[in-house]
Amino acid sequence: MTGHLTVLTTTDSREAALALARSPVEARVAACAQADGPVTSVYRWEGEIRTDEEWRVLFKTPAARYEAPEAHLRAAHAYDTPEIIAADITHGSDAYLTWLATETTSTAGPLSD
């Protein structure tokens, strides 16, 4: 099975992670999102090695729609250069992948809490 992606980003707080998780689902550019953390990130930024606590947010979306969640995250993210990376979902249940596709269309119906 192809045609679906997980899209990953990180952010600096639980509150920011939850906001980044919710807004693409509300906008129907991702079917669902999971926020977890904290994780410890070690990276080079502006010439120095940094160690920071971050939260990860993982989204699921159809591959054909990748540009929409990327654009959404770029607009909503507080980082100058946010991590936005995608990986193919190579296998998954037909029912789940059908649901994923349905939830990212504008005709999917009202959102429920």
Secondary structure, DSSP 8 states (H G I E B T S, - for coil): --SEEEEEEEESSHHHHHHHHHHHHHTTS-SEEEEEEEEEEEEEETTEEEEEEEEEEEEEEEGGGTHHHHHHHHHH--SSS---EEEE-----HHHHHHHHHHTSTTS-----
